[in-house]
Amino acid sequence: MTLRKNDGVPTISDVAAGARVSRSTVSRAFSRPELINPSTVELVKKIAAGLGYVPNHAARALSTGLHGNIALIVPDIENPFFPPLIRAVQTSADMDGYSVFIGDSDENSAREIKLADRLINQVEGFVLASPRTGQQNIVALNQRRPVVAINRDIRGIPRVLIDPSTGVSDAVAHLAEFGHRTIAYVSGPTASWSDQQRRLALCRAGLKCHIKIRLIAAERPTFDAGVHTVPAVLRSGATAAIAFDDFMAHGLLSGLADHGISVPERFSVIGMDDVLGASTFPALTSVSARCDDAGRIAVQLLMGALRGESADTRSVLRTQLVVRATTGTVSHRKM
């Protein structure tokens, strides 16, 4: 059969005729492909592509109540951890025929819920990346629309968890081999599940390696916060610091330079997430967090939830230390 584009805009009827199926089958091929034979879906989409047919999502929403959209809410879109994750979510969602609405809560738990409330009537489900709001709010949202959480461990909610244990343990052991005996941890937001897990992993690794861990609190994970914590880090007696993320670690490098302290000759720095490591100077040693993998898996879990699959799926990603140029032998010279 030779396909020829119509003079006008191709319609769902044109696709149905070309594929020799009903209009409803064409609609399902784009909106609910899991309900029909995969070979039929492939044929319908091939015919549609040949005709230049584009599904009318507004009409589909009116007839089915489905909009073909999902929402991704992140706590800080400027944080370098999230762009690779956002890109992975968009790419994966597009492959499943969904568009992505993105919301930035600005590290504000109340704003997170407001964003969800505003988007709920336009989306089929949510991916909450590092959510700051309480567990009760997430469970309540999941009762209205399927939710997948990234870096938040809630039973009954599909979730993707980046386990820092291996990477953090290797980071502390790496510093111990260089002779460091006191390490500062520049923390992340107190509402962050990731920060809580990283603190626990650091404490366990510190005990194992006989290293003291000094907690340096920061209000939010930003470059400026990293810069501003440098005086407290130096007062702690630490000869190395591990930051909550690469963004803060980048700030630490800048702040140490402002104090005339060279890295790694006089002080060592390790970041987390490994999203800036190769672009800092010196190149940053960091714990890789596989944020793009987390985004892809989250969309897979959400598509499963929309199909009615298990609601208690727990996918765990491991981390690893990537050694670059910001760690070295401990200096005994006075700071």
For each residue, the residues with C-beta under 8 A, 3 or more apart:
1: 18
2:
3: 18 47 50 51
4:
5: 10 50 51 52
6: 9 10 14 51
7:
8:
9: 6
10: 5 6 14 15 48 51 52 53
11: 14 15 53
12: 15 16 23 26 27 53 55 56
13: 16 17 23
14: 6 10 11 17 18 51 53
15: 10 11 12 18 19 26 44 47 48 51 53
16: 12 13 19 20 21 22 23 25 26
17: 13 14 20
18: 1 3 14 15 47 50 51
19: 15 16 25 26 40 43 44 47
20: 16 17
21: 16 25 26 40 43 44
22: 16 25 26
23: 12 13 16 26 27
24: 27 28
25: 16 19 21 22 28 29 36 40 44
26: 12 15 16 19 21 22 23 29 30 44 48
27: 12 23 24 30 31 60 63 64
28: 24 25 31 32 33 35 36
29: 25 26 33 36 40 41 44 45
30: 26 27 33 44 45 48 55 60 97
31: 27 28 55 60 64 66 68 97
32: 28 35 36 66
33: 28 29 30 36 38 41 97
34: 307
35: 28 32
36: 25 28 29 32 33 40 41
37: 40 41
38: 33 41 42
39: 42 43
40: 19 21 25 29 36 37 43 44
41: 29 33 36 37 38 44 45
42: 38 39 45 46
43: 19 21 39 40 46 47
44: 15 19 21 25 26 29 30 40 41 47 48
45: 29 30 41 42 48 49
46: 42 43 49 50
47: 3 15 18 19 43 44 50 51 53
48: 10 15 26 30 44 45 51 53 55
49: 45 46 52 53
50: 3 5 18 46 47
51: 3 5 6 10 14 15 18 47 48
52: 5 10 49
53: 10 11 12 14 15 47 48 49
54:
55: 12 30 31 48 60 68
56: 12 59 60
57: 60 61 67 68 69 99
58: 61 62
59: 56 62 63
60: 27 30 31 55 56 57 63 64 66 67 68
61: 57 58 64 65 66 67 68
62: 58 59
63: 27 59 60
64: 27 31 60 61
65: 61
66: 31 32 60 61 124
67: 57 60 61 122 123 124
68: 31 55 57 60 61 97 98 99 124
69: 57 98 99 100 101 122 123 124
70: 93 98 99 100 101 123 124 125 126 127 299 302
71: 100 101 102 103 115 116 119 122 123 125 126 127
72: 86 89 100 101 102 103 126 127 129
73: 102 103 104 105 112 115 116 126 127 128 129 131
74: 77 79 82 85 86 102 103 104 105 129 130
75: 79 104 105 106 107 112 129 130 131 132 189
76: 79 82 104 105 106 107 220 221 222
77: 74 82 83 86 102 104
78: 222
79: 74 75 76 82 221 222 245 247
80: 83 245 246 247 273 275 276
81: 84 85 245 246 247 273 275 289 291
82: 74 76 77 79 85 86 129 291
83: 77 80 86 87 275
84: 81 87 88 275 291 292 295
85: 74 81 82 88 89 129 150 291 292 294 295
86: 72 74 77 82 83 89 90 100 102 295
87: 83 84 90 91 292 295
88: 84 85 91 92 291 292 293 294 295 296 299
89: 72 85 86 92 93 100 127 295 296 298 299
90: 86 87 93 94 100
91: 87 88 94 95 296
92: 88 89 95 96 295 296 299 300
93: 70 89 90 96 98 99 100 299
94: 90 91 97 98 99
95: 91 92
96: 92 93 299 303
97: 30 31 33 68 94
98: 68 69 70 93 94 124
99: 57 68 69 70 93 94
100: 69 70 71 72 86 89 90 93
101: 69 70 71 72 119 122 123
102: 71 72 73 74 77 86
103: 71 72 73 74 112 115 116 119
104: 73 74 75 76 77
105: 73 74 75 76 108 109 111 112 115 132
106: 75 76 111
107: 75 76 132 189 220
108: 105 111 112 132
109: 105 112 113 131 132 133 134 137 191
110: 113 114 133
111: 105 106 108 114 115
112: 73 75 103 105 108 109 115 116 128 131 132 133 137
113: 109 110 116 117 133 137 141
114: 110 111 117 118
115: 71 73 103 105 111 112 118 119
116: 71 73 103 112 113 119 120 126 141
117: 113 114 120
118: 114 115
119: 71 101 103 115 116 122 123 126
120: 116 117 123 141 144 145
121:
122: 67 69 71 101 119
123: 67 69 70 71 101 119 120 126 145
124: 66 67 68 69 70 98 145 146 306
125: 70 71 145 146 147 148 302 305 306
126: 70 71 72 73 116 119 123 141 145 146 147 148 302
127: 70 71 72 73 89 147 148 149 150 295 298 299 302
128: 73 112 131 138 147 148 149 150 152
129: 72 73 74 75 82 85 150 151 294 295 298
130: 74 75 150 151 152 192 193 194
131: 73 75 109 112 128 138 149 152
132: 75 105 107 108 109 112 189 191 192
133: 109 110 112 113 137 138
134: 109 137 138
135: 138 139 152 154
136: 139 140
137: 109 112 113 133 134 140 141
138: 128 131 133 134 135 141 142 147 149 152 154 157
139: 135 136 142 143 154 156 157
140: 136 137 143 144
141: 113 116 120 126 137 138 144 145 147
142: 138 139 145 146 147 156 157 311
143: 139 140
144: 120 140 141
145: 120 123 124 125 126 141 142
146: 124 125 126 142 158 302 305 306
147: 125 126 127 128 138 141 142 157 158 305
148: 125 126 127 128 157 158 159 160 298 299 301 302 305
149: 127 128 131 138 152 153 154 157 158 159 160
150: 85 127 128 129 130 159 160 161 162 294 295 298
151: 129 130 160 161 162 192 193 194 294
152: 128 130 131 135 138 149 157 159 193
153: 149 159 161 193 314
154: 135 138 139 149 157 159
155: 312
156: 139 142 311 312
157: 138 139 142 147 148 149 152 154 311 312
158: 146 147 148 149 301 302 304 305 310 311 312 313 314
159: 148 149 150 152 153 154 301 313 314 315
160: 148 149 150 151 294 297 298 301 315 316 317
161: 150 151 153 314 315 316 317
162: 150 151 194 289 290 291 294 316 317 319
163: 166 197 316 317 318 319
164: 167 168 194 197 198 201 272 287 289 319
165: 168 169 197 201 204 319
166: 163 169 170 318 319 320
167: 164 170 171 272 287 288 289 318 319 320 321
168: 164 165 171 172 198 201 202 205 242 287 319
169: 165 166 172 173 201 204 205 208
170: 166 167 173 174 287 320 321
171: 167 168 174 175 205 242 270 285 287 321
172: 168 169 175 176 183 202 205 206 208 209 211 242
173: 169 170 176 177 205 209
174: 170 171 177 178 270 285 321 323 327
175: 171 172 178 180 183 211 240 268 270 327
176: 172 173 179 180 181 209 210 211
177: 173 174
178: 174 175 240 268 327 328 329 330
179: 176 329 330
180: 175 176 183 211 238 239 240 268 330
181: 176 210 211 212 239 330
182: 211 212 214 236 237 238 239 240
183: 172 175 180 202 206 211 212 213 214 238 239 240 241 242
184: 213 214 215 216 232 233 236 238 240 241 242
185: 198 199 202 213 214 215 216 241 242 243 244
186: 216 218 225 226 229 233 241 242 243 244 248 249 252
187: 190 195 199 215 216 217 218 244
188: 192 194 195 198 218 220 221 244 245 248
189: 75 107 132 192 195 219 220 221
190: 187 195
191: 109 132
192: 130 132 151 188 189 195 196 244
193: 130 151 152 153 196 197
194: 130 151 162 164 188 197 198 244
195: 187 188 189 190 192 198 199 244
196: 192 193 199 200
197: 163 164 165 193 194 200 201
198: 164 168 185 188 194 195 201 202 244 272
199: 185 187 195 196 202 203 215
200: 196 197 203 204
201: 164 165 168 169 197 198 204 205
202: 168 172 183 185 198 199 205 206 213 242
203: 199 200 206 207 213
204: 165 169 200 201 207 208
205: 168 169 171 172 173 201 202 208 209 211
206: 172 183 202 203 209 210 211 212 213
207: 203 204 210
208: 169 172 204 205
209: 172 173 176 205 206
210: 176 181 206 207
211: 172 175 176 180 181 182 183 205 206
212: 181 182 183 206
213: 183 184 185 202 203 206
214: 182 183 184 185 236 237 238
215: 184 185 187 199
216: 184 185 186 187 229 232 233 236 241
217: 187
218: 186 187 188 221 225 226 228 229 244 248
219: 189 225
220: 76 107 188 189 225
221: 76 79 188 189 218 225 244 245 247 248
222: 76 78 79 225 226 247 248 251
223: 226 227 247 248 250 251 254
224: 227 228 251
225: 186 218 219 220 221 222 228 229 248 251
226: 186 218 222 223 229 230 243 247 248 249 250 251 252 253 254 255
227: 223 224 230 251 252 254 255 258
228: 218 224 225 231 251 255
229: 186 216 218 225 226 232 233 248 251 252 255
230: 226 227 233 234 252 255 256 258 259
231: 228 234 235
232: 184 216 229 235 236
233: 184 186 216 229 230 236 238 241 252
234: 230 231 238 259 261 335
235: 231 232
236: 182 184 214 216 232 233
237: 182 214
238: 180 182 183 184 214 233 234 241
239: 180 181 182 183 267 268 330 331
240: 175 178 180 182 183 184 267 268 269 270 327 330
241: 183 184 185 186 216 233 238 249 252 267 268 269 270
242: 168 171 172 183 184 185 186 202 269 270 271 272
243: 185 186 226 246 248 249 251 252 269 270 271 272
244: 185 186 187 188 192 194 195 198 218 221 248 272
245: 79 80 81 188 221 248 249 271 272 273 275
246: 80 81 243 249 250 271 272 273 274 275 276 277 280 284 286
247: 79 80 81 221 222 223 226 250 251 276
248: 186 188 218 221 222 223 225 226 229 243 244 245 251 252 271
249: 186 226 241 243 245 246 252 253 269 270 271 272 276 280 284 286 326
250: 223 226 246 247 253 254 271 276 280 284
251: 222 223 224 225 226 227 228 229 243 247 248 254 255
252: 186 226 227 229 230 233 241 243 248 249 255 256 269
253: 226 249 250 256 257 263 269 280 281 282 284 326
254: 223 226 227 250 251 257 258
255: 226 227 228 229 230 251 252 258 259
256: 230 252 253 259 261 262 263 267 269
257: 253 254 260 261 262 263
258: 227 230 254 255
259: 230 234 255 256
260: 257
261: 234 256 257 266 267 335
262: 256 257 265 266 267
263: 253 256 257 266 267 268 269 282 326
264: 267 268 269 282 325 326 327 328
265: 262 328 331
266: 261 262 263 331 333 335
267: 239 240 241 256 261 262 263 264 331 335
268: 175 178 180 239 240 241 263 264 285 326 327 328 330
269: 240 241 242 243 249 252 253 256 263 264 284 285 326 327
270: 171 174 175 240 241 242 243 249 284 285 286 287 321 326 327
271: 242 243 245 246 248 249 250 274 276 277 284 285 286 287
272: 164 167 198 242 243 244 245 246 249 286 287 289
273: 80 81 245 246 286 287 288 289 291
274: 246 271 277 286 287 288 289 322
275: 80 81 83 84 245 246 289 291
276: 80 246 247 249 250 271 279 280 284 286
277: 246 271 274 280 283 284 285 286 322 324
278: 283 284 324
279: 276 283
280: 246 249 250 253 276 277 283 284 326
281: 253
282: 253 263 264 324 325 326
283: 277 278 279 280 324 325 326
284: 246 249 250 253 269 270 271 276 277 278 280 324 325 326
285: 171 174 268 269 270 271 277 321 322 323 324 325 326 327
286: 246 249 270 271 272 273 274 276 277 321 322 324
287: 164 167 168 170 171 270 271 272 273 274 319 320 321 322
288: 167 273 274 319 320 321 322
289: 81 162 164 167 272 273 274 275 294 317 319
290: 162 293 294 317 318 319
291: 81 82 84 85 88 162 273 275 294 295
292: 84 85 87 88 295 296
293: 88 290 296 297 317
294: 85 88 129 150 151 160 162 289 290 291 297 298 317
295: 84 85 86 87 88 89 92 127 129 150 291 292 298 299
296: 88 89 91 92 292 293 299 300
297: 160 293 294 300 301 315 317
298: 89 127 129 148 150 160 294 295 301 302
299: 70 88 89 92 93 96 127 148 295 296 302 303
300: 92 296 297 303 304
301: 148 158 159 160 297 298 304 305 313 315
302: 70 125 126 127 146 148 158 298 299 305 306
303: 96 299 300 306 307
304: 158 300 301 307 309 310 313
305: 125 146 147 148 158 301 302 308 309 311
306: 124 125 146 302 303
307: 34 303 304
308: 305
309: 304 305 313
310: 158 304 313
311: 142 156 157 158 305
312: 155 156 157 158
313: 158 159 301 304 309 310
314: 153 158 159 161
315: 159 160 161 297 301
316: 160 161 162 163
317: 160 161 162 163 289 290 293 294 297
318: 163 166 167 290
319: 162 163 164 165 166 167 168 287 288 289 290
320: 166 167 170 287 288
321: 167 170 171 174 270 285 286 287 288
322: 274 277 285 286 287 288
323: 174 285 327
324: 277 278 282 283 284 285 286 327
325: 264 282 283 284 285
326: 249 253 263 264 268 269 270 280 282 283 284 285
327: 174 175 178 240 264 268 269 270 285 323 324
328: 178 264 265 268
329: 178 179
330: 178 179 180 181 239 240 268
331: 239 265 266 267
332:
333: 266
334:
335: 234 261 266 267
